[in-house]
Amino acid sequence: MAENASSFPGSARERLTPASHAPALGAMASSSMGDLNALALVNQRIARSLRALLEPMLRQGVKVAPDPISTMRWDDYVEKRAGALSSVTLIGMPPLSGQAMLVLDGGFIFRLVDLYFGGPGMLPDPLPAEFTASAETMIGRVAKGFIERLAGGWSELAEIDFQPIRTETNIEMVTAVDGDDRVVVTRFVLSFGEGKQVPFDLLYPAATLKPIAPLLSAKAPAKRQAADPVWMNNLTRSVMNVTLPVRSVLAEQRVPLSQLMALKPGDIIPISFGPELPLLVANHHFARGAVGASNGRAAIRVNRIEPIEDEDSQ
């Protein structure tokens, strides 16, 4: 069975004709994220580090090269891979919100399984419709090694703690992003043997990268300097000593002006309040709690912390 680039979905042949719904890097320049020049440099560092992971698995020399970055809707990406056996490993990115996604080609995984059990690295014919238990174990191995190299690739740009979350063996079952969400597609093309090529796709939700968009669009990002620990300690101590006004409102009642004008000592204004009251910090809702007493004084027991509102959604 002849194997070449066209044997794999998203191969080099497909890359020669970009889909109309997958704008290239230049198309992203009109968005708030800029040109992502620095992200392209990150991809080059990741590509160089992947050789040490893949050569022992394939038992031969390999070349790994990053493709140009593109952006598209998640639904469009899934449609492009329709019918292709793929795994998707979700990757946490604290302190950034959201999850990156590592998409591995099913045929490549079965090739690695064959090598692991002493075979020549042949693809099963026909290719199974689902991953076997041994293939899922191999996916975990490859994903773990890939994720371990991400922090190094990003180290000169930002400190991100990449963490594996879980792996889906059906791309259509991924719920970390909605269909209309845009994703930044970074593709690494693995070349080995006699012209064989396999794509590795690492996808970032565009919303996840938005907070660091200025860093990603820098044309020549400077290497990050390690923070002075003494300065950081003093800064932290100063910030932690900042005082903020904290208050709660027991009840609010709207009263007609005529009634207010007629008020006199001894009059009663009825009020009502629920089981929980808001706790306000600098006029922002911070928590909710119940009224009670502590050490002989009125107090509020905090029941839950309110989520912080995203300014972009306002």
Secondary structure, 3 states (H helix, E strand, C coil): CCCCHHHCCCCHHHHCCCCCCCCEHHHHCCCCCCCCHHHHHHHHHHHHHHHHHHHHHHCCCEEEEECCCEEEEHHHHHHHCCCCCEEEEEEECCCCCCEEEEEEEHHHHHHHHHHHCCCCCCCCCCCCCCCCHHHHHHHHHHHHHHHHHHHHHHCCCCCCCCEEEEEECCHHHCCCCCCCCEEEEEEEEEEECCCEEEEEEEEEEHHHHHHHHHHHCCCCCCCCCCCCHHHHHHHHHHHHCCCCCEEECCCCCCCCHHHHHCCCCCCCCCCCCCCCEEEEECCEEEEEEEEEEECCEEEEEEEEECCCCCHHHC
